[in-house]
Amino acid sequence: MFLSSTHLFLNGLVFALVKDGVLRLTDYEGTVLSLDLEGRVLVYAKGNTTYRRTMQNHYLEIKYIDGRRKVRVLGSESGLKIGEGAFEFARTCINGIKDEQIGKVLERIARRGPGFLQEDADKFVKVYGGEVPIVPPDQYFPVYLQATVGCYWNRCTFCNLYRGKKYSVKDFDEFKEHLSQVKKFFGEGISARRGVFLGDANSIIINQDLLRKDLELVHDELRLPVYSFVDSITTQKVKTYEDLLEISRLGVRRIYLGLETGSVRVLELLDKPIDLDGTRDLIINAKKTGISVGIITLAGAGGKEYYKEHVEKTAEFISGLPLDRNDIIYISPLYIYQGLPYSGISQKVGMLTGAEQEQQYLQLKSLTNEKFRSLHGYALDAPVVIYDLIESIY
Ligand code: SF4
């Protein structure tokens, strides 16, 4: 009952607020700690630094230095200290609060410590049969559900997200069991989750009958909006407008497409055989059904040789789409991994420096906005923002 209601306590100089399944503690110095109702640390902010815990118990440290956002993943020893600090702060804050409705939750949190967080991360890996790599940056706290595992295509020359994973589709019984395990894992903490992310890389392409059953189950069990990556290689070939309309009615709110670039020649370097016309149709159809889109592009793709072409063709493609304020355009700095085919390609086309990538991000952003305005006669409402893979770890 209390999970959806708001409780505010004043405990000395501390504010304790329970809202939408999150316990938020704030002291007079501005330290803020958010925990789910099982006691998982979500966000801990102290001074000018914010720490976000991933489900695998890593901490992202986010700071602003000279007005610039700096993000890094902390090592396990530093992470342990953050966990200790967070629980010490929690105990100080909640000590003395008596409340019939949330007393049990506070008692539970008072007993927690970094050991609990590590055990929780170990359980997480067991439930998912391995790590869950990423979700888009606006999806920090979803319930991650795997209708599929891995990536159907899994060949893009730059991508290492699912390399070691064999692609498979869960049948309905497997998915049902998986959902039940995930619910059990989250416990009361599930009330802090704002949506369902249907993983891994391209679940929407599965057989429509199976997808319908999966989504109906998700709706019955969780009643949360659904989000998913789709690959724009296959999806437009296997999903009709009617299919998209059906999944929109079943709760799919946004799909995220890895477009990477609007240049056919750069797509060839990436070994990503996207049909741009088909991708445009997919986006138009999705928008017509009420599904919004997240379009992911790469800053640095095509290196120095294709710098100009990549910026122009990408801005041209995106600006031609019927985007609105519900959509989002991500520009993700390209990470080049040794041992992947793109590493060799980048030697040939000339790798961009960090500063050049940043410059390309700014150019992509301004040219997309400029072209959109000149084509449509009004400003692009969809935000164009950075998507750093580091910040997207689930
Ligand atoms: S970029 Fe997307 S489609 Fe390509 S291999 Fe990675 S997950 Fe699969």
Boltz pocket constraint, residues with backbone or C-beta under 6 A from the ligand:
constraints:
  - pocket:
      binder: B
      contacts: [[A, 151], [A, 152], [A, 153], [A, 154], [A, 155], [A, 156], [A, 159], [A, 160], [A, 161], [A, 162], [A, 201], [A, 231], [A, 258], [A, 272]]
      max_distance: 6.0
